Amino acid sequence: MGQNDLMGTAEDFADQFLRVTKQYLPHVARLCLISTFLEDGIRMWFQWSEQRDYIDSTWNCGYLLASSFVFLNLLGQLTGCVLVLSRNFVQYACFGLFGIIALQPTYLFLRNLALGGGLLLLLAESRSEGKSMFAGVPTMRESSPKQYMQLGGRVLLVLMFMTLLHFDASFFSQPSQQ
C-alpha cells in the first residue's frame, strides 16, 4: 500500500465522518463554547446557599442582595445557554452572557477574556446562520466584520491557554560561578 493509497483512505474516512456527524458538530461546537457558563449555572443551582453566603461575606451586601445577585447570574447563564444551544435569539443571548462576564470579579480577567472570545465566535457564526458548517470556522470568500469578530474571538481564546504556561526564570538566566 503506497502513500497515495493511505492519503486516499484517510480522505475517504474524513469525508464519511463529516457526512455522518454534519448535523451534530455545530451543536457540539456551541456546547464547547458555552460550557463554562453552563457549568457555572448548574453549580449555582446546586450550591445556592454556598454561593449566596460567599457573596454576602465578600461584599457585606446582605442576604437579599446576595441572593438577588446569585439568582441573576443563574438565570442569565442558564437562559443564555439554552438560547444559544436552541439557536434562538443567539445575539441577545450572547449579549446577556457578555453582561454576566462584566459582573465577574477582576481577578478572573484572562478567563473572562477567553469567555468573551468564545462569545465573539458565537456572534460571528450567528450573523450568517447556515453558511458555516462549524461555529467559528471561516470561509475563504468573505471579507466582513464577521471575519474580524472571528479573529478577535480566536485571539482571546488563546489568552486563556497562555495563562497555563509557567516559565522558570532560572532556565533563561546564566548559572552563577563560584
MDTraj code that builds the backbone (N, CA, C; nanometers):
import mdtraj as md
import numpy as np

residues = "MET GLY GLN ASN ASP LEU MET GLY THR ALA GLU ASP PHE ALA ASP GLN PHE LEU ARG VAL THR LYS GLN TYR LEU PRO HIS VAL ALA ARG LEU CYS LEU ILE SER THR PHE LEU GLU ASP GLY ILE ARG MET TRP PHE GLN TRP SER GLU GLN ARG ASP TYR ILE ASP SER THR TRP ASN CYS GLY TYR LEU LEU ALA SER SER PHE VAL PHE LEU ASN LEU LEU GLY GLN LEU THR GLY CYS VAL LEU VAL LEU SER ARG ASN PHE VAL GLN TYR ALA CYS PHE GLY LEU PHE GLY ILE ILE ALA LEU GLN PRO THR TYR LEU PHE LEU ARG ASN LEU ALA LEU GLY GLY GLY LEU LEU LEU LEU LEU ALA GLU SER ARG SER GLU GLY LYS SER MET PHE ALA GLY VAL PRO THR MET ARG GLU SER SER PRO LYS GLN TYR MET GLN LEU GLY GLY ARG VAL LEU LEU VAL LEU MET PHE MET THR LEU LEU HIS PHE ASP ALA SER PHE PHE SER GLN PRO SER GLN GLN".split()
xyz = np.array([
    [0.0859, -0.1176, 0.0000],
    [0.0000, 0.0000, 0.0000],
    [0.0897, 0.1229, 0.0000],
    [0.0740, 0.2092, -0.0996],
    [0.1579, 0.3271, -0.1136],
    [0.1044, 0.4456, -0.0347],
    [0.1843, 0.5536, -0.0397],
    [0.1471, 0.6742, 0.0337],
    [0.0196, 0.7359, -0.0236],
    [0.0019, 0.7317, -0.1558],
    [-0.1192, 0.7868, -0.2169],
    [-0.2429, 0.7084, -0.1758],
    [-0.2282, 0.5749, -0.1623],
    [-0.3412, 0.4931, -0.1170],
    [-0.3807, 0.5286, 0.0255],
    [-0.2802, 0.5518, 0.1120],
    [-0.3090, 0.5903, 0.2502],
    [-0.3779, 0.7264, 0.2564],
    [-0.3312, 0.8201, 0.1748],
    [-0.3928, 0.9527, 0.1720],
    [-0.5371, 0.9432, 0.1234],
    [-0.5606, 0.8627, 0.0219],
    [-0.6964, 0.8452, -0.0293],
    [-0.7875, 0.7820, 0.0745],
    [-0.7373, 0.6849, 0.1472],
    [-0.8153, 0.6203, 0.2515],
    [-0.8470, 0.7184, 0.3636],
    [-0.7490, 0.8007, 0.4037],
    [-0.7709, 0.8997, 0.5096],
    [-0.8740, 1.0031, 0.4654],
    [-0.8656, 1.0472, 0.3408],
    [-0.9625, 1.1443, 0.2900],
    [-1.1023, 1.0840, 0.2826],
    [-1.1119, 0.9580, 0.2403],
    [-1.2417, 0.8913, 0.2357],
    [-1.3011, 0.8784, 0.3761],
    [-1.2158, 0.8433, 0.4735],
    [-1.2621, 0.8328, 0.6104],
    [-1.3102, 0.9676, 0.6621],
    [-1.2339, 1.0737, 0.6338],
    [-1.2718, 1.2084, 0.6787],
    [-1.4034, 1.2517, 0.6146],
    [-1.4202, 1.2250, 0.4852],
    [-1.5454, 1.2599, 0.4178],
    [-1.6634, 1.1845, 0.4773],
    [-1.6450, 1.0568, 0.5015],
    [-1.7520, 0.9758, 0.5602],
    [-1.7852, 1.0243, 0.7017],
    [-1.6823, 1.0551, 0.7800],
    [-1.7026, 1.1052, 0.9156],
    [-1.7814, 1.2360, 0.9137],
    [-1.7457, 1.3276, 0.8234],
    [-1.8172, 1.4550, 0.8141],
    [-1.9617, 1.4364, 0.7698],
    [-1.9861, 1.3436, 0.6789],
    [-2.1248, 1.3188, 0.6371],
    [-2.2095, 1.2678, 0.7530],
    [-2.1528, 1.1798, 0.8332],
    [-2.2271, 1.1207, 0.9437],
    [-2.2493, 1.2218, 1.0561],
    [-2.1491, 1.3034, 1.0860],
    [-2.1559, 1.3940, 1.2019],
    [-2.1961, 1.5361, 1.1667],
    [-2.2244, 1.5636, 1.0418],
    [-2.2529, 1.7001, 0.9959],
    [-2.3634, 1.7688, 1.0764],
    [-2.4656, 1.6977, 1.1120],
    [-2.5773, 1.7595, 1.1833],
    [-2.5485, 1.7800, 1.3313],
    [-2.4500, 1.7098, 1.3868],
    [-2.4215, 1.7202, 1.5301],
    [-2.3078, 1.8167, 1.5635],
    [-2.2131, 1.8334, 1.4725],
    [-2.0946, 1.9133, 1.5024],
    [-2.1235, 2.0594, 1.5376],
    [-2.2163, 2.1284, 1.4715],
    [-2.2431, 2.2666, 1.5144],
    [-2.2936, 2.2748, 1.6582],
    [-2.3740, 2.1778, 1.7001],
    [-2.4241, 2.1762, 1.8376],
    [-2.3116, 2.1488, 1.9369],
    [-2.2228, 2.0579, 1.9001],
    [-2.1091, 2.0272, 1.9866],
    [-2.0179, 2.1491, 1.9987],
    [-1.9956, 2.2191, 1.8877],
    [-1.9114, 2.3392, 1.8910],
    [-1.9724, 2.4459, 1.9813],
    [-2.1014, 2.4679, 1.9700],
    [-2.1682, 2.5658, 2.0572],
    [-2.1604, 2.5241, 2.2038],
    [-2.1811, 2.3966, 2.2289],
    [-2.1736, 2.3467, 2.3665],
    [-2.0343, 2.3695, 2.4252],
    [-1.9315, 2.3468, 2.3459],
    [-1.7948, 2.3705, 2.3945],
    [-1.7723, 2.5184, 2.4246],
    [-1.8250, 2.6060, 2.3415],
    [-1.8022, 2.7497, 2.3608],
    [-1.8767, 2.8057, 2.4816],
    [-1.9877, 2.7443, 2.5195],
    [-2.0639, 2.7963, 2.6336],
    [-2.0553, 2.7066, 2.7564],
    [-1.9701, 2.6067, 2.7520],
    [-1.9648, 2.5085, 2.8603],
    [-1.9347, 2.5708, 2.9963],
    [-1.8521, 2.6745, 3.0009],
    [-1.8211, 2.7380, 3.1291],
    [-1.9454, 2.8025, 3.1891],
    [-2.0242, 2.8702, 3.1049],
    [-2.1473, 2.9319, 3.1542],
    [-2.2453, 2.8258, 3.2033],
    [-2.2565, 2.7180, 3.1287],
    [-2.3472, 2.6100, 3.1664],
    [-2.3046, 2.5471, 3.2989],
    [-2.1750, 2.5217, 3.3129],
    [-2.1238, 2.4630, 3.4370],
    [-2.1456, 2.5579, 3.5550],
    [-2.1192, 2.6869, 3.5360],
    [-2.1395, 2.7845, 3.6433],
    [-2.2866, 2.7914, 3.6847],
    [-2.3757, 2.7921, 3.5865],
    [-2.5187, 2.7983, 3.6168],
    [-2.5671, 2.6762, 3.6928],
    [-2.5227, 2.5597, 3.6510],
    [-2.5628, 2.4360, 3.7195],
    [-2.5047, 2.4330, 3.8606],
    [-2.3784, 2.4762, 3.8749],
    [-2.3168, 2.4799, 4.0073],
    [-2.3913, 2.5764, 4.0989],
    [-2.4331, 2.6909, 4.0460],
    [-2.5098, 2.7854, 4.1278],
    [-2.6427, 2.7248, 4.1714],
    [-2.7036, 2.6471, 4.0859],
    [-2.8303, 2.5825, 4.1197],
    [-2.8127, 2.4871, 4.2379],
    [-2.7075, 2.4044, 4.2304],
    [-2.6877, 2.3028, 4.3331],
    [-2.6155, 2.3547, 4.4581],
    [-2.5468, 2.4671, 4.4459],
    [-2.4758, 2.5239, 4.5606],
    [-2.5295, 2.6633, 4.5918],
    [-2.6588, 2.6781, 4.5860],
    [-2.7228, 2.8082, 4.6044],
    [-2.6797, 2.8762, 4.7333],
    [-2.6933, 2.8061, 4.8443],
    [-2.6653, 2.8697, 4.9740],
    [-2.5169, 2.9035, 4.9896],
    [-2.4283, 2.8166, 4.9401],
    [-2.2853, 2.8463, 4.9486],
    [-2.2494, 2.9690, 4.8658],
    [-2.3060, 2.9774, 4.7447],
    [-2.2794, 3.0931, 4.6580],
    [-2.3314, 3.2218, 4.7219],
    [-2.4530, 3.2166, 4.7738],
    [-2.5133, 3.3339, 4.8376],
    [-2.4327, 3.3775, 4.9594],
    [-2.3935, 3.2818, 5.0418],
    [-2.3157, 3.3145, 5.1614],
    [-2.1791, 3.3717, 5.1258],
    [-2.1177, 3.3205, 5.0194],
    [-1.9879, 3.3730, 4.9761],
    [-2.0012, 3.5185, 4.9310],
    [-2.1023, 3.5468, 4.8497],
    [-2.1238, 3.6843, 4.8026],
    [-2.1537, 3.7749, 4.9216],
    [-2.2359, 3.7299, 5.0127],
    [-2.2711, 3.8098, 5.1298],
    [-2.1484, 3.8400, 5.2156],
    [-2.0647, 3.7393, 5.2397],
    [-1.9474, 3.7609, 5.3251],
    [-1.8394, 3.8424, 5.2548],
    [-1.8271, 3.8276, 5.1242],
    [-1.7244, 3.9017, 5.0497],
    [-1.7622, 4.0479, 5.0329],
    [-1.8859, 4.0737, 4.9974],
    [-1.9291, 4.2109, 4.9664],
    [-1.9970, 4.2799, 5.0846],
    [-2.0309, 4.2054, 5.1893],
    [-2.1083, 4.2610, 5.3012],
    [-2.2317, 4.3355, 5.2517],
    [-2.3048, 4.2689, 5.1639],
    [-2.4181, 4.3351, 5.0994],
    [-2.5530, 4.2907, 5.1553],
    [-2.5537, 4.1907, 5.2397],
    [-2.6794, 4.1439, 5.2963],
    [-2.7352, 4.0239, 5.2212],
    [-2.8209, 3.9539, 5.2900],
    [-2.8806, 3.8302, 5.2403],
    [-2.9602, 3.8526, 5.1114],
    [-3.0430, 3.9562, 5.1103],
    [-3.1311, 3.9809, 4.9957],
    [-3.0532, 4.0178, 4.8698],
    [-2.9579, 4.1077, 4.8809],
    [-2.8791, 4.1483, 4.7645],
    [-2.7914, 4.0333, 4.7149],
    [-2.7337, 3.9563, 4.8049],
    [-2.6519, 3.8410, 4.7649],
    [-2.7385, 3.7366, 4.6935],
    [-2.8583, 3.7120, 4.7451],
    [-2.9495, 3.6174, 4.6796],
    [-2.9900, 3.6675, 4.5415],
    [-3.0145, 3.7973, 4.5297],
    [-3.0514, 3.8551, 4.4006],
    [-2.9381, 3.8417, 4.2996],
    [-2.8162, 3.8659, 4.3452],
    [-2.7007, 3.8538, 4.2562],
    [-2.6835, 3.7108, 4.2071],
    [-2.6928, 3.6145, 4.2969],
    [-2.6783, 3.4742, 4.2577],
    [-2.7916, 3.4344, 4.1634],
    [-2.9136, 3.4795, 4.1919],
    [-3.0272, 3.4470, 4.1052],
    [-3.0086, 3.5086, 3.9664],
    [-2.9623, 3.6324, 3.9593],
    [-2.9379, 3.6982, 3.8303],
    [-2.8332, 3.6221, 3.7495],
    [-2.7262, 3.5812, 3.8145],
    [-2.6229, 3.5036, 3.7452],
    [-2.6767, 3.3693, 3.6982],
    [-2.7463, 3.3000, 3.7845],
    [-2.8010, 3.1692, 3.7498],
    [-2.8973, 3.1809, 3.6314],
    [-2.9914, 3.2729, 3.6421],
    [-3.0903, 3.2904, 3.5361],
    [-3.0254, 3.3350, 3.4053],
    [-2.9348, 3.4303, 3.4131],
    [-2.8681, 3.4799, 3.2927],
    [-2.7856, 3.3729, 3.2239],
    [-2.7115, 3.2955, 3.3011],
    [-2.6254, 3.1944, 3.2408],
    [-2.7054, 3.0793, 3.1809],
    [-2.8010, 3.0270, 3.2556],
    [-2.8774, 2.9129, 3.2035],
    [-2.9669, 2.9530, 3.0872],
    [-3.0293, 3.0705, 3.0958],
    [-3.1136, 3.1170, 2.9852],
    [-3.0293, 3.1407, 2.8604],
    [-2.9147, 3.2058, 2.8765],
    [-2.8261, 3.2291, 2.7622],
    [-2.7808, 3.0993, 2.6980],
    [-2.7462, 3.0017, 2.7791],
    [-2.7014, 2.8721, 2.7258],
    [-2.8128, 2.8016, 2.6488],
    [-2.9325, 2.8020, 2.7053],
    [-3.0453, 2.7369, 2.6377],
    [-3.0739, 2.8055, 2.5040],
    [-3.0711, 2.9385, 2.5019],
    [-3.0974, 3.0109, 2.3776],
    [-2.9900, 2.9846, 2.2729],
    [-2.8637, 2.9804, 2.3138],
    [-2.7557, 2.9532, 2.2188],
    [-2.7680, 2.8117, 2.1632],
    [-2.7906, 2.7144, 2.2499],
    [-2.7997, 2.5757, 2.2042],
    [-2.9222, 2.5508, 2.1173],
    [-3.0311, 2.6236, 2.1429],
    [-3.1513, 2.6059, 2.0621],
    [-3.1507, 2.6933, 1.9366],
    [-3.0478, 2.7773, 1.9227],
    [-3.0308, 2.8675, 1.8072],
    [-3.1419, 2.9710, 1.7982],
    [-3.1960, 3.0103, 1.9124],
    [-3.2984, 3.1146, 1.9182],
    [-3.2395, 3.2381, 1.9846],
    [-3.2561, 3.3525, 1.9202],
    [-3.2102, 3.4794, 1.9768],
    [-3.0640, 3.4713, 2.0224],
    [-2.9786, 3.4142, 1.9379],
    [-2.8391, 3.3908, 1.9751],
    [-2.7679, 3.5215, 2.0058],
    [-2.7952, 3.6250, 1.9270],
    [-2.7272, 3.7531, 1.9512],
    [-2.7654, 3.8106, 2.0869],
    [-2.8936, 3.8062, 2.1229],
    [-2.9367, 3.8565, 2.2532],
    [-2.8787, 3.7720, 2.3664],
    [-2.8730, 3.6407, 2.3446],
    [-2.8161, 3.5516, 2.4456],
    [-2.6686, 3.5830, 2.4670],
    [-2.5954, 3.6074, 2.3584],
    [-2.4534, 3.6408, 2.3710],
    [-2.4342, 3.7728, 2.4445],
    [-2.5168, 3.8714, 2.4145],
    [-2.5055, 3.9997, 2.4855],
    [-2.5387, 3.9822, 2.6342],
    [-2.6362, 3.8982, 2.6650],
    [-2.6668, 3.8695, 2.8053],
    [-2.5499, 3.8007, 2.8751],
    [-2.4849, 3.7076, 2.8049],
    [-2.3695, 3.6398, 2.8633],
    [-2.2500, 3.7343, 2.8768],
    [-2.2368, 3.8294, 2.7835],
    [-2.1344, 3.9344, 2.7995],
    [-2.1613, 4.0132, 2.9281],
    [-2.2882, 4.0399, 2.9573],
    [-2.3243, 4.1091, 3.0807],
    [-2.2858, 4.0291, 3.2034],
    [-2.3026, 3.8970, 3.1965],
    [-2.2623, 3.8101, 3.3072],
    [-2.1111, 3.8185, 3.3271],
    [-2.0365, 3.8229, 3.2169],
    [-1.8909, 3.8361, 3.2267],
    [-1.8548, 3.9672, 3.2959],
    [-1.9271, 4.0740, 3.2623],
    [-1.8983, 4.2048, 3.3228],
    [-1.9211, 4.2041, 3.4733],
    [-2.0067, 4.1165, 3.5227],
    [-2.0334, 4.1079, 3.6661],
    [-1.9288, 4.0260, 3.7420],
    [-1.8406, 3.9592, 3.6690],
    [-1.7429, 3.8715, 3.7327],
    [-1.6299, 3.9520, 3.7961],
    [-1.5618, 3.8938, 3.8959],
    [-1.4505, 3.9640, 3.9615],
    [-1.3346, 3.9898, 3.8653],
    [-1.2590, 4.0940, 3.8920],
    [-1.1497, 4.1323, 3.8023],
    [-1.0316, 4.0370, 3.8088],
    [-1.0161, 3.9592, 3.9161],
    [-0.9030, 3.8668, 3.9207],
    [-0.9193, 3.7511, 3.8216],
    [-1.0352, 3.7385, 3.7620],
    [-1.0594, 3.6384, 3.6576],
    [-1.0477, 3.7003, 3.5183],
    [-0.9670, 3.8041, 3.5057],
    [-0.9612, 3.8848, 3.3838],
    [-0.9307, 3.8017, 3.2585],
    [-0.8241, 3.7220, 3.2611],
    [-0.7883, 3.6452, 3.1414],
    [-0.8927, 3.5381, 3.1103],
    [-0.9480, 3.4777, 3.2122],
    [-1.0559, 3.3801, 3.1903],
    [-1.1750, 3.4496, 3.1254],
    [-1.2064, 3.5688, 3.1736],
    [-1.3192, 3.6432, 3.1181],
    [-1.2931, 3.6849, 2.9738],
    [-1.1675, 3.7174, 2.9415],
    [-1.1343, 3.7482, 2.8019],
    [-1.1566, 3.6260, 2.7134],
    [-1.1177, 3.5092, 2.7623],
    [-1.1384, 3.3869, 2.6850],
    [-1.2872, 3.3585, 2.6661],
    [-1.3664, 3.3801, 2.7711],
    [-1.5114, 3.3619, 2.7583],
    [-1.5683, 3.4597, 2.6563],
    [-1.5197, 3.5831, 2.6596],
    [-1.5622, 3.6825, 2.5604],
    [-1.5237, 3.6402, 2.4198],
    [-1.4073, 3.5773, 2.4064],
    [-1.3658, 3.5271, 2.2752],
    [-1.4599, 3.4208, 2.2221],
    [-1.5011, 3.3302, 2.3092],
    [-1.5975, 3.2279, 2.2683],
    [-1.7300, 3.2893, 2.2268],
    [-1.7733, 3.3914, 2.3004],
    [-1.8987, 3.4588, 2.2651],
    [-1.8861, 3.5344, 2.1336],
    [-1.7684, 3.5930, 2.1078],
    [-1.7479, 3.6587, 1.9785],
    [-1.7584, 3.5587, 1.8637],
    [-1.7047, 3.4392, 1.8827],
    [-1.7169, 3.3356, 1.7798],
    [-1.8632, 3.2973, 1.7576],
    [-1.9390, 3.2866, 1.8652],
    [-2.0820, 3.2555, 1.8516],
    [-2.1567, 3.3674, 1.7810],
    [-2.1241, 3.4919, 1.8151],
    [-2.1881, 3.6058, 1.7484],
    [-2.1574, 3.6067, 1.5999],
    [-2.0321, 3.5825, 1.5662],
    [-1.9929, 3.5812, 1.4249],
    [-2.0653, 3.4703, 1.3501],
    [-2.0755, 3.3545, 1.4125],
    [-2.1424, 3.2418, 1.3482],
    [-2.2915, 3.2687, 1.3319],
    [-2.3514, 3.3391, 1.4267],
    [-2.4953, 3.3641, 1.4191],
    [-2.5294, 3.4717, 1.3165],
    [-2.4330, 3.5501, 1.2758],
    [-2.4591, 3.6570, 1.1784],
    [-2.4941, 3.6017, 1.0413],
    [-2.4423, 3.4875, 1.0068],
    [-2.4756, 3.4278, 0.8773],
    [-2.5085, 3.2818, 0.8985],
    [-2.6159, 3.2572, 0.9672],
    [-2.6602, 3.1223, 1.0004],
    [-2.6746, 3.0400, 0.8736],
    [-2.6177, 2.9227, 0.8732],
    [-2.6330, 2.8316, 0.7613],
    [-2.5179, 2.8370, 0.6618],
    [-2.4377, 2.9423, 0.6596],
    [-2.3266, 2.9493, 0.5663],
    [-2.2069, 2.8688, 0.6142],
    [-2.1919, 2.8557, 0.7453],
    [-2.0767, 2.7879, 0.8026],
    [-2.1213, 2.6568, 0.8657],
    [-2.0449, 2.5512, 0.8403],
    [-2.0807, 2.4233, 0.8989],
    [-2.0376, 2.4148, 1.0445],
    [-1.9268, 2.4791, 1.0795],
    [-1.8749, 2.4754, 1.2154],
    [-1.8804, 2.6150, 1.2753],
    [-1.9129, 2.6244, 1.4029],
    [-1.9163, 2.7533, 1.4710],
    [-1.7753, 2.8099, 1.4769],
    [-1.7564, 2.9285, 1.4178],
    [-1.6291, 2.9972, 1.4282],
    [-1.5262, 2.9608, 1.3233],
    [-1.5580, 2.8751, 1.2263],
    [-1.4627, 2.8392, 1.1227],
    [-1.4921, 2.9247, 0.9994],
    [-1.3943, 3.0060, 0.9537],
    [-1.4209, 3.0998, 0.8443],
    [-1.4269, 3.0311, 0.7090],
    [-1.4881, 3.0995, 0.6132],
    [-1.4842, 3.0564, 0.4751],
    [-1.3844, 3.1443, 0.4015],
    [-1.3416, 3.1023, 0.2862],
    [-1.2340, 3.1712, 0.2157],
    [-1.2810, 3.2967, 0.1420],
    [-1.4076, 3.3073, 0.1061],
    [-1.4525, 3.4144, 0.0180],
    [-1.4930, 3.5425, 0.0891],
    [-1.5154, 3.5411, 0.2159],
    [-1.5756, 3.6572, 0.2793],
    [-1.4719, 3.7503, 0.3406],
    [-1.5015, 3.8787, 0.3344],
    [-1.4208, 3.9805, 0.3999],
    [-1.5199, 4.0781, 0.4617],
    [-1.5452, 4.0607, 0.5905],
    [-1.6503, 4.1376, 0.6549],
    [-1.6186, 4.1538, 0.8029],
    [-1.7028, 4.2283, 0.8744],
    [-1.6840, 4.2371, 1.0195],
    [-1.6878, 4.0998, 1.0863],
    [-1.7578, 4.0053, 1.0247],
    [-1.7643, 3.8703, 1.0800],
    [-1.6247, 3.8100, 1.0920],
    [-1.5393, 3.8318, 0.9911],
    [-1.4037, 3.7784, 0.9959],
    [-1.3245, 3.8394, 1.1107],
    [-1.3421, 3.9693, 1.1329],
    [-1.2699, 4.0354, 1.2409],
    [-1.3201, 3.9875, 1.3775],
    [-1.4495, 3.9593, 1.3875],
    [-1.5036, 3.9042, 1.5113],
    [-1.4446, 3.7656, 1.5371],
    [-1.4323, 3.6862, 1.4317],
    [-1.3747, 3.5531, 1.4469],
    [-1.2282, 3.5615, 1.4878],
    [-1.1541, 3.6526, 1.4252],
    [-1.0136, 3.6698, 1.4606],
    [-1.0002, 3.7138, 1.6062],
    [-1.0787, 3.8121, 1.6457],
    [-1.0753, 3.8583, 1.7849],
    [-1.1115, 3.7481, 1.8819],
    [-1.2120, 3.6693, 1.8482],
    [-1.2523, 3.5588, 1.9339],
    [-1.1432, 3.4558, 1.9506],
    [-1.0746, 3.4243, 1.8417],
    [-0.9663, 3.3254, 1.8497],
    [-0.8492, 3.3769, 1.9324],
    [-0.8154, 3.5038, 1.9133],
    [-0.7045, 3.5615, 1.9905],
    [-0.7380, 3.5605, 2.1399],
    [-0.8604, 3.5974, 2.1738],
    [-0.8997, 3.5983, 2.3145],
    [-0.9021, 3.4579, 2.3743],
    [-0.9408, 3.3580, 2.2955],
    [-0.9375, 3.2199, 2.3452],
    [-0.7946, 3.1736, 2.3718],
    [-0.7019, 3.2169, 2.2875],
    [-0.5616, 3.1795, 2.3067],
    [-0.5085, 3.2353, 2.4379],
    [-0.5553, 3.3532, 2.4781],
    [-0.5088, 3.4128, 2.6029],
    [-0.5365, 3.3223, 2.7229],
    [-0.6468, 3.2487, 2.7182],
    [-0.6784, 3.1582, 2.8274],
    [-0.5693, 3.0527, 2.8411],
    [-0.5213, 3.0002, 2.7299],
    [-0.4194, 2.8970, 2.7352],
    [-0.2830, 2.9547, 2.7705],
    [-0.2621, 3.0813, 2.7411],
    [-0.1362, 3.1452, 2.7791],
    [-0.1221, 3.1523, 2.9311],
    [-0.2335, 3.1596, 3.0014],
    [-0.2265, 3.1648, 3.1477],
    [-0.1829, 3.0319, 3.2071],
    [-0.1896, 2.9251, 3.1295],
    [-0.1483, 2.7943, 3.1790],
    [0.0027, 2.7739, 3.1717],
    [0.0703, 2.8594, 3.0937],
    [0.2146, 2.8466, 3.0783],
    [0.2852, 2.9105, 3.1967],
    [0.3822, 2.8420, 3.2480],
    [0.4641, 2.8935, 3.3575],
    [0.6098, 2.8758, 3.3181],
    [0.6802, 2.9859, 3.3097],
    [0.8201, 2.9802, 3.2716],
    [0.9071, 2.9903, 3.3956],
    [1.0120, 2.9135, 3.3963],
    [1.1072, 2.9177, 3.5062],
    [1.2180, 3.0149, 3.4667],
    [1.2329, 3.1197, 3.5420],
    [1.3308, 3.2235, 3.5092],
    [1.4728, 3.1698, 3.5136],
    [1.4991, 3.0676, 3.5926],
    [1.6347, 3.0150, 3.6012],
    [1.6778, 2.9498, 3.4708],
    [1.5860, 2.9080, 3.3888],
    [1.6194, 2.8482, 3.2598],
    [1.6837, 2.9514, 3.1685],
    [1.6383, 3.0759, 3.1764],
    [1.6865, 3.1799, 3.0891],
    [1.8097, 3.2527, 3.1459],
    [1.8322, 3.2421, 3.2740],
    [1.9459, 3.3121, 3.3337],
    [2.0685, 3.2217, 3.3333],
    [2.1822, 3.2843, 3.3399],
    [2.3084, 3.2102, 3.3385],
    [2.3395, 3.1617, 3.4785],
    [2.3971, 3.0450, 3.4890],
    [2.4327, 2.9960, 3.6237],
    [2.5439, 3.0812, 3.6838],
    [2.5367, 3.1006, 3.8130],
    [2.6397, 3.1815, 3.8781],
    [2.7631, 3.0957, 3.9014],
    [2.8778, 3.1584, 3.8874],
    [3.0035, 3.0863, 3.9061],
    [3.0582, 3.1145, 4.0444],
    [3.1042, 3.0118, 4.1101],
    [3.1584, 3.0298, 4.2454],
    [3.3041, 2.9979, 4.2506],
])
top = md.Topology()
chain = top.add_chain()
for i, resn in enumerate(residues, 1):
    res = top.add_residue(resn, chain, resSeq=i)
    for name in ("N", "CA", "C"):
        top.add_atom(name, md.element.get_by_symbol(name[0]), res)
traj = md.Trajectory(xyz[None], top)
